[in-house]
Amino acid sequence: MRLTDFWVRLEEAFGPGYAASIASDQVLSQLDGRTIEQALAAGEETHVVWRAVVAAYPDRVPARLR
């Protein structure tokens, strides 16, 4: 998954303002206690980070974005 696709999906799932907050503030156990931004900055693959988002927020991510 391209990085731009990742951000589009995140914004579709959470809305533009909340997506930015989730990415910078929410620590996910699925990302070894890092935020989305930290995981991406550390070189984690976008599809791995996206799977972590889906696992952390199964009710927020629509099936079509999984």
MODELLER restraints for C-alpha pairs under 7 A, 6 or more apart:
rsr = mdl.restraints
at = mdl.atoms
rsr.add(forms.Gaussian(group=physical.xy_distance, feature=features.Distance(at['CA:1:A'], at['CA:46:A']), mean=6.04, stdev=0.5))
rsr.add(forms.Gaussian(group=physical.xy_distance, feature=features.Distance(at['CA:1:A'], at['CA:47:A']), mean=5.69, stdev=0.5))
rsr.add(forms.Gaussian(group=physical.xy_distance, feature=features.Distance(at['CA:2:A'], at['CA:46:A']), mean=6.98, stdev=0.5))
rsr.add(forms.Gaussian(group=physical.xy_distance, feature=features.Distance(at['CA:3:A'], at['CA:46:A']), mean=6.33, stdev=0.5))
rsr.add(forms.Gaussian(group=physical.xy_distance, feature=features.Distance(at['CA:6:A'], at['CA:46:A']), mean=6.65, stdev=0.5))
rsr.add(forms.Gaussian(group=physical.xy_distance, feature=features.Distance(at['CA:6:A'], at['CA:50:A']), mean=6.96, stdev=0.5))
rsr.add(forms.Gaussian(group=physical.xy_distance, feature=features.Distance(at['CA:9:A'], at['CA:65:A']), mean=6.46, stdev=0.5))
rsr.add(forms.Gaussian(group=physical.xy_distance, feature=features.Distance(at['CA:10:A'], at['CA:19:A']), mean=5.85, stdev=0.5))
rsr.add(forms.Gaussian(group=physical.xy_distance, feature=features.Distance(at['CA:11:A'], at['CA:19:A']), mean=5.31, stdev=0.5))
rsr.add(forms.Gaussian(group=physical.xy_distance, feature=features.Distance(at['CA:13:A'], at['CA:60:A']), mean=6.22, stdev=0.5))
rsr.add(forms.Gaussian(group=physical.xy_distance, feature=features.Distance(at['CA:13:A'], at['CA:61:A']), mean=5.24, stdev=0.5))
rsr.add(forms.Gaussian(group=physical.xy_distance, feature=features.Distance(at['CA:13:A'], at['CA:62:A']), mean=6.81, stdev=0.5))
rsr.add(forms.Gaussian(group=physical.xy_distance, feature=features.Distance(at['CA:23:A'], at['CA:35:A']), mean=6.14, stdev=0.5))
rsr.add(forms.Gaussian(group=physical.xy_distance, feature=features.Distance(at['CA:23:A'], at['CA:36:A']), mean=4.75, stdev=0.5))
rsr.add(forms.Gaussian(group=physical.xy_distance, feature=features.Distance(at['CA:23:A'], at['CA:37:A']), mean=5.52, stdev=0.5))
rsr.add(forms.Gaussian(group=physical.xy_distance, feature=features.Distance(at['CA:24:A'], at['CA:35:A']), mean=6.03, stdev=0.5))
rsr.add(forms.Gaussian(group=physical.xy_distance, feature=features.Distance(at['CA:24:A'], at['CA:36:A']), mean=6.55, stdev=0.5))
rsr.add(forms.Gaussian(group=physical.xy_distance, feature=features.Distance(at['CA:24:A'], at['CA:37:A']), mean=5.68, stdev=0.5))
rsr.add(forms.Gaussian(group=physical.xy_distance, feature=features.Distance(at['CA:25:A'], at['CA:35:A']), mean=6.45, stdev=0.5))
rsr.add(forms.Gaussian(group=physical.xy_distance, feature=features.Distance(at['CA:26:A'], at['CA:35:A']), mean=5.56, stdev=0.5))
rsr.add(forms.Gaussian(group=physical.xy_distance, feature=features.Distance(at['CA:27:A'], at['CA:33:A']), mean=5.49, stdev=0.5))
rsr.add(forms.Gaussian(group=physical.xy_distance, feature=features.Distance(at['CA:27:A'], at['CA:34:A']), mean=5.06, stdev=0.5))
rsr.add(forms.Gaussian(group=physical.xy_distance, feature=features.Distance(at['CA:27:A'], at['CA:35:A']), mean=4.43, stdev=0.5))
rsr.add(forms.Gaussian(group=physical.xy_distance, feature=features.Distance(at['CA:28:A'], at['CA:34:A']), mean=5.86, stdev=0.5))
rsr.add(forms.Gaussian(group=physical.xy_distance, feature=features.Distance(at['CA:28:A'], at['CA:35:A']), mean=6.01, stdev=0.5))
rsr.add(forms.Gaussian(group=physical.xy_distance, feature=features.Distance(at['CA:30:A'], at['CA:52:A']), mean=5.37, stdev=0.5))
rsr.add(forms.Gaussian(group=physical.xy_distance, feature=features.Distance(at['CA:31:A'], at['CA:39:A']), mean=6.70, stdev=0.5))
rsr.add(forms.Gaussian(group=physical.xy_distance, feature=features.Distance(at['CA:31:A'], at['CA:52:A']), mean=6.62, stdev=0.5))
rsr.add(forms.Gaussian(group=physical.xy_distance, feature=features.Distance(at['CA:36:A'], at['CA:49:A']), mean=6.74, stdev=0.5))
rsr.add(forms.Gaussian(group=physical.xy_distance, feature=features.Distance(at['CA:40:A'], at['CA:46:A']), mean=6.95, stdev=0.5))
rsr.add(forms.Gaussian(group=physical.xy_distance, feature=features.Distance(at['CA:54:A'], at['CA:61:A']), mean=6.13, stdev=0.5))
rsr.add(forms.Gaussian(group=physical.xy_distance, feature=features.Distance(at['CA:54:A'], at['CA:66:A']), mean=6.91, stdev=0.5))
